[in-house]
Structures are given as structure tokens and as C-alpha cells.
Amino acid sequence: MDNKKRTTETESLYKDIEKMSTQEILSNINKEDQKVALEIQKALPAIEHLVNALWVQLNNGGRLFYIGAGTSGRLALVDASECPPTYGVPHDLVVGIIAGGQKAMFQAVENAEDDTKQAWIDLMEYKISTQDFVIGIAASGTTPYVIEGLKACQAAGIPTGSIACNFNSPISTYANYPIEVELGPEFITGSTRMKSGTAQKLILNMISTTAMIKLGRIKGNKMVNMQLTNQKLVERGILMIMDELKHIDKQKASELLATYGSVKNAIENANK
């Protein structure tokens, strides 16, 4: 796929952006952003297939790995890092890997995304196996680091998924469960940190959230396994316990939470 066919690289619909007023800039960015959720809606069947396959792996003791470069890699790290505090899962259940290593989270690492061997090396550090599931993320769908990583995974019998913002992208060739959304040109030509990044973030939210719900990490609509890392979350936990166990007061709920360490454990052990 050459640049002429990549929607993510096509010229913006807007001309002379630098001459726009603040209101015009904001309004036009918002106009483009509104397209994202509607395009993702069209990809829901593909997202569903990926999540169902992922759940089988996780439910059998496997792990989820994300691999990406640049903005895609940073979004992967964000989603992975938020799973333990939100759902109380181990830090190695969802792992984000970015081309160029942790340094690339904060600054660009030259040529990291073009390295065709490093993704597999990075994955092997985690002793990845056929129990696991790997999702490659690339707005263009052409990032060598990601493509070659998925190719190596498939050769090793590891199930793969992908997220791209171009149709018929090369990355999809090496994904058992490809997800593609096409969003039209970016507001600033080629700036895939905008609509493409937003779409990737939304899809990652959908994947990890649904997987965690299916793994039983949510009760009703509450984060009953969340880590109690600050006073706000402790207070939220106390209210959850009181809402679930109507017969207890705030002091008792606080004592249960302190004793059992999580909302779920407190509720399950309240009557013992």
C-alpha cells in the first residue's frame, strides 16, 4: 500500500489552517472527531470476534500483549498500565510494548519503528507462548516493527489481532482478528495522533474493558476489584459496600474494606 492509497496520509479537507480563528480551529477539529465513533460502530463485529478469542486465552491463563510504535505504542502502554489499578489484575496480565523501549514513551527514538526484528525480541523477554494473545497497533497499518512482530507470532502459533486506521492494510495480513477503521484525512495532514489516535484509544478501551468484565472483574457496574490507592477510591469503595450490603453503616463498611482489602472480598466475607 503506497502513501497515495493510505487515507491516514491524504491531504486535510481544510486549507490555510494557520489563518483560522481559535473558534474555527476548535470547531473543525470537533467536526472531525465526531466521525470517529460512527466509524468504529461499523467495526463492532470485528472487535467482538477479537474480544471473544482474547477471552478464551485469558480465561485459560494467557496474557494480552500490545505492540506499537509512536502514538500507537504510547496508547498501548496507557491502556495496559490502567488495567491493574482499575480491575485489580496482576501487572503482567496486560503488557504494552513500544518500539524503542520505555524511553520512547516520552521522546521519539530514531528508526525504532523500522526495526523488523526487535518486536519479537521484546516479546521473547516475557517468555511469550501460544497461551498468550498479541495485538499489533499501527494507524497506517504499515509499521515494520509491528508487522514483523505479528508475523513472528503467527509463525510461533500465537493468536494475533490488529488495529489499523486504513482499510486493506498490511498489518491485517498477519492478524487472525484484524480491526480496521477508516476515518478520512486528519485535520492536520498526516497527524495520526488526532482522529486515528482517538479511534485507537476508544477501541483499546473497548477491548480491555470487555475482557475484564468477561473475566468477572466487575460486579453490576462497579469496579469492585479496583486498587485502593488514594482516599477518593477508599471512599468510593465504602459507598459500594454500603450500596451492596444495605444493612451496614459507613463505619462497618470501612472496617470490612480495611480488613479484606477490596470491595469484592469485603462483600463476599461480610457475613462470616
Order of alpha helices (4+ residues) and beta strands (2+ residues): alpha-alpha-beta-alpha-beta-alpha-beta-alpha-beta-alpha-beta-alpha-alpha-alpha-alpha
